[in-house]
């Protein structure tokens, strides 16, 4: 992308089951960016709510989002680039993330709800129940034209999504992956 940046900060966003973690981990593996899973930053109370099938409200989200922005800011100060798997469903949530490092790029994994529902049905070991997909879909605000980022079709293969993200972000591939 444009400008000389000492670090890069990328948020792979979308609803639960879109493939955020898989794509973000793939981007990290190819480029050497430091990966983080936003779900690991949730408080125990937030996890318990979601596990019980109760959607988070904004009061529960704000501290979580601020901790994510702070994590990216801390990495920026260390000269470390990051890739974060995070729902970032609303513009106001993305605005909080943008209050962290100087610039944040968003990669929105979007596609049909039916495809995501099928993926969620196959997923095991995650506290986010498929029953919350409808509330996430209702909450989702697509990237605005003035937001730095782009949309990828989650129906693409995982490898194609990772390659497209790295290419569109203009990230160099680490020598061990060329």
PyMOL commands that set and color helices and strands:
alter all, ss='L'
color gray80, all
select helices_A, chain A and resi 20-31+38-41+44-51+58-77+91-98+113-122+130-139+158-169+175-177
alter helices_A, ss='H'
color red, helices_A
select strands_A, chain A and resi 9-13+34-37+82-85+105-110+149-153
alter strands_A, ss='S'
color yellow, strands_A
deselect
rebuild
show_as cartoon
